[in-house]
Amino acid sequence: MENFAPGKGSKARSVTPTARILIIAGSDSGGGAGIQADIKTVALLGGHPMTAVTAVTAQNTLGVDAIHPIPAEMILAQIDTVVADIGVDAVKIGMIGSAFAAKQVASRLQEMKAAQPGLPIVFDPVMASTSGGSLADDSTIAAFGRLMDVATVATPNLPELKRLTSEEDPVAAALHLVGEHGCAVLIKGGHDEGNALADALIEEDNMTSWQGQRIETTSTHGTGCTLASAIALFLAQGSSLSDAVARAREFVRVALHDGPGLGNGAGPIGQSNVRLDVGAGPRLNQVTVTGTNYRRSTEFYRSLGLKQIIDSPDTGYARFETAGGVTLSVQIDPHEKIQATTAIYLECDDLDERVEQLARSGIAFEHGPRNQPWMWREARLRDPDGNIIFFYKAGEARRFPPWRMEN
């Protein structure tokens, strides 16, 4: 076994270190679930994903066509290699491949926890894909107990919970697992009937529940993988278990709303644009300006290419979405005397072409694209009420100019 101490470079890490997440799971060739969903989730939430692939699958949104398990020794080699050099702050386990691999991985994780007490381990007991294809045989499921013995929390859906315990009542089943294995259990209610759904975190001395409405979408592939990976990431960043679950649930729900609609079956969820909805620290993602005429303002901002998502003329409020998910709103006050003291900056890679196109459509610019001493290229205009707007391109100079302050 390799040395599981943090990597040699850990002493030089920044004040806000990147959470290192070891993902032990199978690959999904369709990119919706498994390792692919885990990597997207961890990376978009600011962590560093490391992988130990347990199986290679041929699957898409319609089902699983083939599975090739990776030998247990190769799974362990992947774990040992990355952890010995880079270190690990949390572990996420998904599809495990075989009963023997489950037992070997559990033993290795037990050794890691002995060397690193308190290491968070999130186990998603994957038994089937969203489309219904089997991803674990009976002997593998029987070996899941070994993984729950070392896990911080297990995240079964209702069918998985029933199969793990043969209990009909989900809470009784979860309490059974908590008592037998000592890990917390998150009951996921997504497979329940009806529009009102509930999830519940069962711990040895506490229960926390969340309620929500079902989100109508066919883009549901990878929800369990994404949830478990997000929980692991937030635990690695220092969140309590209940807070980690709450934030991970929010990430998944926004991703369900934002599914790209790919494939002819259960398509992948949309993790790509959730980075501003859930994450660490304060995030600047909403700006409100004042206007005096509702129709005039909404037509103007739509003409800039912003997508209107709230239309409330009775209250004089409109909200728009930009590429990446940042929102901008207009609050109408016909009697307000507007003083343009703050500028709105809209960054676009195709600055010159976009400005030319907008100008031809009738948008008046105070000046076209100009190179600035601070290494930005900017074009300036105003909205109908005089609020200042810049279209600009900065590239790496926005966050990493040569004069950037060091931590």
C-alpha positions as CSV (number, residue, x, y, z in Angstrom):
1,M,0.0,0.0,0.0
2,E,1.2,3.5,-0.8
3,N,1.6,6.4,1.6
4,F,-1.7,8.2,2.0
5,A,-0.4,11.4,3.5
6,P,-1.2,14.6,1.6
7,G,0.9,15.3,-1.5
8,K,4.3,17.0,-1.2
9,G,3.0,20.2,-2.6
10,S,0.3,20.6,0.1
11,K,2.3,22.9,2.3
12,A,2.5,25.5,-0.5
13,R,-1.3,25.4,-1.1
14,S,-3.2,28.7,-1.1
15,V,-5.4,30.2,1.6
16,T,-8.4,28.7,-0.1
17,P,-7.1,25.3,-1.2
18,T,-8.7,23.3,-4.0
19,A,-10.7,20.4,-2.6
20,R,-9.2,17.1,-3.9
21,I,-12.0,14.6,-4.6
22,L,-11.2,10.9,-5.3
23,I,-14.0,9.4,-7.5
24,I,-14.2,5.6,-7.6
25,A,-16.8,4.8,-10.2
26,G,-17.6,3.5,-13.6
27,S,-17.4,5.3,-16.9
28,D,-20.5,6.3,-18.9
29,S,-19.7,6.5,-22.6
30,G,-22.8,8.8,-23.0
31,G,-21.4,11.3,-20.7
32,G,-24.5,11.7,-18.6
33,A,-23.7,9.7,-15.4
34,G,-20.8,7.9,-13.8
35,I,-17.2,9.3,-13.8
36,Q,-18.2,11.9,-16.5
37,A,-21.0,13.4,-14.3
38,D,-18.7,13.3,-11.3
39,I,-15.9,15.1,-13.0
40,K,-18.2,17.8,-14.3
41,T,-19.8,18.3,-10.9
42,V,-16.5,18.5,-8.9
43,A,-14.8,20.7,-11.4
44,L,-17.7,23.1,-11.8
45,L,-17.9,23.5,-8.0
46,G,-14.2,24.4,-7.8
47,G,-12.7,21.1,-6.8
48,H,-10.1,18.9,-8.4
49,P,-11.5,15.5,-9.5
50,M,-9.2,12.4,-9.4
51,T,-10.5,9.1,-10.7
52,A,-10.2,5.4,-10.2
53,V,-12.3,3.8,-13.0
54,T,-14.0,0.6,-11.9
55,A,-15.8,-0.3,-15.1
56,V,-16.1,0.8,-18.7
57,T,-19.7,0.8,-20.0
58,A,-21.2,1.2,-23.5
59,Q,-24.3,3.2,-22.8
60,N,-26.4,6.2,-23.9
61,T,-29.7,7.8,-22.9
62,L,-31.6,4.7,-23.9
63,G,-29.8,2.1,-21.9
64,V,-26.6,0.1,-21.1
65,D,-25.4,-2.2,-24.0
66,A,-22.1,-3.5,-22.5
67,I,-20.1,-3.5,-19.3
68,H,-16.4,-4.3,-18.9
69,P,-15.3,-4.4,-15.2
70,I,-11.7,-3.2,-14.4
71,P,-9.6,-5.7,-12.4
72,A,-9.5,-4.9,-8.7
73,E,-5.7,-4.5,-8.7
74,M,-5.9,-1.8,-11.4
75,I,-8.6,0.0,-9.4
76,L,-6.3,0.0,-6.3
77,A,-3.4,1.1,-8.4
78,Q,-5.3,4.1,-9.6
79,I,-6.3,5.0,-6.0
80,D,-2.8,4.5,-4.6
81,T,-1.1,6.5,-7.4
82,V,-3.1,9.7,-7.2
83,V,-3.5,9.8,-3.5
84,A,0.1,9.2,-2.7
85,D,1.1,12.2,-4.9
86,I,-1.8,14.6,-4.8
87,G,-3.6,13.7,-1.6
88,V,-7.3,13.5,-0.9
89,D,-9.9,15.5,0.9
90,A,-13.0,13.4,0.2
91,V,-14.0,10.2,-1.6
92,K,-17.0,9.5,-3.7
93,I,-17.9,5.9,-4.6
94,G,-20.3,5.0,-7.4
95,M,-20.5,1.9,-9.6
96,I,-18.1,-0.6,-8.2
97,G,-17.9,-3.3,-10.8
98,S,-17.7,-6.6,-8.8
99,A,-18.0,-8.0,-5.4
100,F,-14.3,-8.6,-5.2
101,A,-13.5,-5.0,-6.2
102,A,-16.0,-3.8,-3.6
103,K,-14.2,-5.7,-0.8
104,Q,-10.8,-4.6,-2.0
105,V,-11.8,-1.0,-2.3
106,A,-13.4,-1.1,1.2
107,S,-10.2,-2.4,2.7
108,R,-8.1,0.2,1.0
109,L,-10.4,3.0,2.2
110,Q,-10.3,1.6,5.7
111,E,-6.5,1.9,5.6
112,M,-6.8,5.5,4.3
113,K,-9.2,6.5,7.1
114,A,-6.8,5.1,9.7
115,A,-4.1,7.3,8.2
116,Q,-6.4,10.2,7.8
117,P,-9.1,10.2,10.4
118,G,-12.3,12.1,9.5
119,L,-11.8,11.6,5.7
120,P,-15.3,12.0,4.3
121,I,-16.5,9.1,2.1
122,V,-19.8,9.3,0.2
123,F,-21.1,6.0,-1.2
124,D,-23.8,6.0,-3.9
125,P,-24.9,2.3,-4.1
126,V,-25.4,2.2,-7.8
127,M,-27.4,-0.8,-8.9
128,A,-29.1,0.3,-12.2
129,S,-28.8,3.1,-14.7
130,T,-31.6,5.7,-15.0
131,S,-32.8,3.8,-18.1
132,G,-33.1,0.6,-16.0
133,G,-30.0,-1.3,-17.1
134,S,-28.4,-3.4,-14.4
135,L,-25.0,-2.2,-13.1
136,A,-24.5,-4.5,-10.2
137,D,-25.2,-8.2,-9.7
138,D,-26.4,-9.9,-6.5
139,S,-23.0,-10.7,-5.1
140,T,-21.8,-7.1,-5.7
141,I,-24.8,-5.7,-3.9
142,A,-24.2,-8.1,-1.0
143,A,-20.7,-6.7,-0.7
144,F,-22.0,-3.1,-0.5
145,G,-22.1,-3.5,3.3
146,R,-18.3,-3.4,3.4
147,L,-18.4,0.0,1.7
148,M,-21.1,1.3,4.0
149,D,-18.9,0.3,7.0
150,V,-16.3,2.9,5.9
151,A,-18.7,5.5,4.5
152,T,-19.6,8.8,6.1
153,V,-23.0,8.7,4.2
154,A,-24.7,6.4,1.8
155,T,-27.1,7.9,-0.8
156,P,-29.6,5.2,-2.0
157,N,-32.7,5.9,-4.0
158,L,-35.9,4.2,-2.8
159,P,-35.5,1.0,-4.9
160,E,-31.9,0.7,-3.8
161,L,-32.8,1.2,-0.2
162,K,-35.4,-1.5,-0.4
163,R,-33.0,-4.0,-2.0
164,L,-30.3,-3.3,0.6
165,T,-32.6,-4.1,3.5
166,S,-35.8,-5.8,2.3
167,E,-37.7,-3.2,4.4
168,E,-40.8,-1.7,2.9
169,D,-40.7,1.5,5.0
170,P,-37.9,3.8,3.8
171,V,-37.2,5.3,7.2
172,A,-37.1,1.9,8.9
173,A,-34.7,0.7,6.1
174,A,-32.4,3.7,6.6
175,L,-32.4,3.2,10.4
176,H,-31.5,-0.4,9.8
177,L,-28.5,0.6,7.7
178,V,-27.4,3.3,10.2
179,G,-27.6,0.8,13.0
180,E,-25.8,-2.0,11.1
181,H,-23.0,0.0,9.4
182,G,-22.7,3.3,11.4
183,C,-22.9,5.6,8.4
184,A,-25.6,8.2,7.8
185,V,-28.2,7.4,5.1
186,L,-29.7,10.0,2.7
187,I,-33.1,8.7,1.5
188,K,-33.7,10.1,-2.0
189,G,-37.3,10.4,-2.8
190,G,-37.1,11.0,-6.5
191,H,-38.6,7.5,-7.3
192,D,-41.7,8.2,-5.2
193,E,-45.0,8.9,-6.9
194,G,-46.6,12.4,-7.1
195,N,-45.3,15.9,-7.6
196,A,-44.4,16.5,-3.9
197,L,-41.0,14.9,-3.1
198,A,-39.1,14.5,0.1
199,D,-35.5,13.6,0.9
200,A,-34.4,12.7,4.4
201,L,-30.9,12.4,6.0
202,I,-30.9,9.8,8.7
203,E,-28.1,10.0,11.2
204,E,-27.5,8.1,14.5
205,D,-29.0,10.9,16.6
206,N,-30.7,13.2,14.1
207,M,-33.0,13.4,11.1
208,T,-33.1,16.3,8.6
209,S,-35.7,16.4,5.8
210,W,-36.2,18.5,2.6
211,Q,-39.3,19.0,0.6
212,G,-39.6,20.0,-3.0
213,Q,-41.8,19.8,-6.2
214,R,-41.0,17.3,-8.9
215,I,-39.2,19.0,-11.9
216,E,-40.8,17.8,-15.1
217,T,-38.0,16.9,-17.5
218,T,-36.6,14.0,-19.4
219,S,-33.0,15.1,-18.6
220,T,-32.6,13.0,-15.5
221,H,-29.6,10.8,-16.2
222,G,-26.8,11.2,-13.7
223,T,-28.8,12.8,-10.8
224,G,-27.6,10.3,-8.2
225,C,-23.9,10.6,-9.3
226,T,-24.1,14.4,-9.4
227,L,-25.7,14.6,-5.9
228,A,-23.1,12.3,-4.3
229,S,-20.2,14.0,-5.9
230,A,-21.4,17.4,-4.8
231,I,-21.9,16.2,-1.3
232,A,-18.3,14.9,-1.2
233,L,-17.1,18.3,-2.6
234,F,-18.9,20.3,0.0
235,L,-17.8,18.0,2.9
236,A,-14.2,18.4,1.7
237,Q,-14.6,22.2,1.8
238,G,-15.7,21.9,5.5
239,S,-19.5,21.9,5.3
240,S,-21.5,19.9,7.9
241,L,-23.2,16.8,6.5
242,S,-26.7,18.4,6.5
243,D,-25.4,21.6,4.9
244,A,-23.5,19.6,2.2
245,V,-26.6,17.7,1.4
246,A,-28.7,20.8,1.2
247,R,-26.3,22.6,-1.2
248,A,-25.9,19.4,-3.3
249,R,-29.7,19.1,-3.6
250,E,-29.8,22.7,-4.8
251,F,-27.1,22.0,-7.4
252,V,-29.0,19.0,-8.7
253,R,-32.3,20.8,-8.9
254,V,-30.9,23.7,-10.9
255,A,-29.1,21.2,-13.2
256,L,-32.5,19.4,-13.7
257,H,-34.1,22.8,-14.7
258,D,-31.2,23.4,-17.1
259,G,-31.0,20.0,-18.8
260,P,-29.8,20.3,-22.5
261,G,-32.4,17.9,-23.9
262,L,-29.9,15.5,-25.5
263,G,-30.7,12.0,-26.7
264,N,-33.9,10.0,-27.2
265,G,-34.2,8.7,-23.7
266,A,-33.3,9.9,-20.2
267,G,-30.9,12.7,-21.2
268,P,-28.1,14.2,-19.1
269,I,-28.8,16.9,-16.6
270,G,-27.2,20.4,-17.1
271,Q,-24.4,20.9,-14.7
272,S,-22.6,23.3,-17.0
273,N,-24.4,26.6,-15.9
274,V,-24.9,25.8,-12.2
275,R,-21.6,27.2,-11.0
276,L,-23.1,30.6,-10.1
277,D,-26.1,29.1,-8.3
278,V,-24.2,27.0,-5.8
279,G,-20.6,27.4,-4.7
280,A,-18.2,28.7,-2.2
281,G,-18.2,32.3,-1.0
282,P,-20.0,35.4,-2.2
283,R,-20.9,35.3,-6.0
284,L,-21.7,38.4,-8.0
285,N,-24.4,37.2,-10.3
286,Q,-27.3,39.7,-10.2
287,V,-27.4,43.4,-11.1
288,T,-30.5,45.6,-11.0
289,V,-30.8,48.9,-12.8
290,T,-33.6,51.5,-12.7
291,G,-35.7,52.4,-15.7
292,T,-38.6,54.7,-16.3
293,N,-40.5,52.9,-19.1
294,Y,-41.1,49.1,-18.9
295,R,-41.7,48.4,-22.5
296,R,-38.8,50.5,-23.7
297,S,-36.4,48.9,-21.3
298,T,-37.4,45.3,-21.9
299,E,-37.2,45.8,-25.7
300,F,-33.7,47.3,-25.4
301,Y,-32.2,44.6,-23.2
302,R,-33.7,41.9,-25.4
303,S,-32.2,43.6,-28.4
304,L,-28.8,43.3,-26.8
305,G,-29.2,39.5,-26.8
306,L,-30.2,38.9,-23.2
307,K,-32.9,36.3,-22.5
308,Q,-35.9,37.6,-20.6
309,I,-37.0,35.2,-17.8
310,I,-39.3,37.4,-15.7
311,D,-42.0,39.5,-17.2
312,S,-44.0,41.5,-14.6
313,P,-45.2,44.8,-16.2
314,D,-47.8,45.3,-13.4
315,T,-45.0,45.5,-10.8
316,G,-42.5,47.2,-13.2
317,Y,-40.0,44.4,-12.9
318,A,-38.2,42.4,-15.6
319,R,-35.2,40.0,-15.2
320,F,-32.9,38.8,-18.0
321,E,-30.3,36.0,-18.1
322,T,-26.9,36.2,-19.8
323,A,-24.7,33.5,-21.1
324,G,-23.4,31.5,-18.1
325,G,-26.3,32.3,-15.9
326,V,-25.7,35.8,-14.5
327,T,-28.9,37.7,-14.3
328,L,-29.7,41.4,-14.8
329,S,-33.0,43.0,-13.9
330,V,-34.8,46.3,-14.5
331,Q,-37.0,47.9,-11.9
332,I,-39.3,50.6,-13.3
333,D,-39.9,53.9,-11.4
334,P,-41.4,56.5,-13.7
335,H,-40.6,59.3,-11.3
336,E,-36.9,58.4,-10.6
337,K,-34.2,60.7,-11.7
338,I,-31.5,58.4,-12.9
339,Q,-27.8,59.2,-12.4
340,A,-25.5,56.9,-14.2
341,T,-22.8,56.3,-11.5
342,T,-22.2,52.6,-12.2
343,A,-21.5,50.7,-15.4
344,I,-22.7,47.3,-16.5
345,Y,-20.0,45.2,-18.3
346,L,-21.1,42.4,-20.7
347,E,-18.1,40.4,-21.8
348,C,-18.2,38.6,-25.2
349,D,-15.6,36.8,-27.2
350,D,-16.9,38.1,-30.5
351,L,-16.7,41.8,-29.4
352,D,-16.1,43.5,-32.7
353,E,-18.5,41.4,-34.7
354,R,-21.3,41.7,-32.1
355,V,-20.9,45.5,-31.8
356,E,-21.1,45.9,-35.5
357,Q,-24.2,43.7,-35.7
358,L,-25.9,45.6,-32.9
359,A,-25.0,49.0,-34.5
360,R,-26.5,47.9,-37.8
361,S,-29.7,46.9,-36.0
362,G,-30.1,50.4,-34.6
363,I,-28.3,50.3,-31.2
364,A,-26.4,53.5,-30.7
365,F,-22.9,53.2,-29.3
366,E,-21.0,56.2,-27.7
367,H,-17.9,54.6,-29.1
368,G,-16.9,51.4,-30.8
369,P,-14.4,48.8,-29.6
370,R,-11.2,50.4,-28.3
371,N,-8.1,48.9,-26.7
372,Q,-7.6,50.3,-23.2
373,P,-4.4,50.7,-21.1
374,W,-5.8,48.1,-18.6
375,M,-5.6,45.5,-21.4
376,W,-9.4,45.4,-22.1
377,R,-11.1,46.2,-25.4
378,E,-14.3,48.1,-24.8
379,A,-17.3,49.6,-26.6
380,R,-19.6,51.9,-24.7
381,L,-23.3,52.6,-25.0
382,R,-26.3,53.6,-22.7
383,D,-29.7,52.1,-22.1
384,P,-32.8,54.3,-22.8
385,D,-32.6,55.8,-19.3
386,G,-28.9,56.6,-19.5
387,N,-27.4,53.7,-17.6
388,I,-23.9,53.0,-18.8
389,I,-23.2,49.7,-20.5
390,F,-19.9,48.3,-21.9
391,F,-19.5,45.4,-24.2
392,Y,-15.9,44.3,-23.7
393,K,-13.4,41.5,-24.1
394,A,-10.7,41.0,-21.5
395,G,-9.7,37.3,-21.7
396,E,-7.1,36.4,-19.0
397,A,-6.6,40.1,-18.2
398,R,-9.9,40.3,-16.3
399,R,-8.8,38.1,-13.5
400,F,-5.1,37.7,-14.1
401,P,-3.6,41.0,-15.2
402,P,0.2,41.4,-14.8
403,W,-0.5,43.7,-11.8
404,R,-2.7,41.2,-10.0
405,M,-2.2,41.3,-6.2
406,E,-0.7,38.1,-4.7
407,N,-2.4,36.3,-1.9
